[in-house]
Amino acid sequence: MASDTGGRDVVIFEDDEKGSAQWQIQNPYGYILNCEKGFPRSDKPMLHATGCMHLARGDYGSTRSYVKICSVDKDELLIWCSRIADHKMHSCQTCDP
């Protein structure tokens, strides 16, 4: 189910394959912060560009195993990651967002 983060331009998808896929179609130039379930306890949130091949692979691309924090503004995800999760964001070396 998608949720927001208090008015920020960030949308979160957890256990919502359809919603995540629809957001990616509607935002082809967006960004997705892929976090293991249990975040913020997980320690390696990974930033991807919408359409990154890693997001289409098995559990990594799933909202069942990973939470997707999405935005068209990369800076919003940086703010979210540091403020909400108190973690450093890592960038995918394949899609280089």
N, C-alpha and C positions, 0 to 999 in steps of 0.2 A: 504494500500500500504506500502511495506517495504521501509525503508530509513536507511541510516547509519548516524553516528555522526562524520564526519570528519576524517575518517581513523581508528577510534577505532574499536575494535573487538566487536561492539555492533550493533544489528539490531533492528529497531523499527517497530512494526506492529500496524497499526490503520485502522480499517474498512477493514481488510484483513484476513478473516477467513481461506481461503485456504493457504495463505502464512504462517500464524502462525502455522497451523497444519503441513504443510510440514517441517517447520524449526524444530518443536518438534520431528517429526519422524527422521529427519536427525541428530538430536543432543540429543540422549536419556539421556546423562549425562550433559545436559546444565542447565542453570538457566534462570528464567523468572521473571522479575520485573513487577508486575501487578500494574498499576496506573490508577486511575479514570481519565476519560476524563477531560480535563481542567488542567491536570498536567502541570506545577509544582505548581499550586494553590492548588491542593488537598494535604492533609497533611499526608497520610499514605501509601506510596508505600510499597508493600508487596512482598518479595522475595520468590519464589517457585522453587523447583526442577522440571525439565521437568517430566511430568507424574503425578504430584500431583493431587489428586482427586478433589481439589478445582477448578482446571483449567478446569474441565470437567462439571462444574455445572452452568447452566443457564447463566445469564448475566455476572457473575463473570469470566467465561471462554471465554467470547466473546470479540472480538476486536471492536464491536460496542459500548459497554459501557465502556470498559477498554482498555487502550493502553498497549501493551506488549513490554517491552524492554528486549531483549534476548542476551545472550552471553554464551559461553562455559567456560568463565572465570569469576568467582564470583567477583574477585577484580576489573575487568573492570566495573561491575555494581555498585560497591561501589564508584568508582571514578566518574562514570556518575552521580550517585545520589547526591553526594556532590558537584561536580563541575557544572554540568548543571542545576540541579534542586534545589540545596541548601537545601536538605532535608536529614533526617536520614532514612535509610532503615530499615524496620522491616522484620523479618523472620517468615515464616509460622511455627507454632508449630506442624503441622501434618506431613509435609514432612521433616522438619528440614534440610534445604539445607546447 
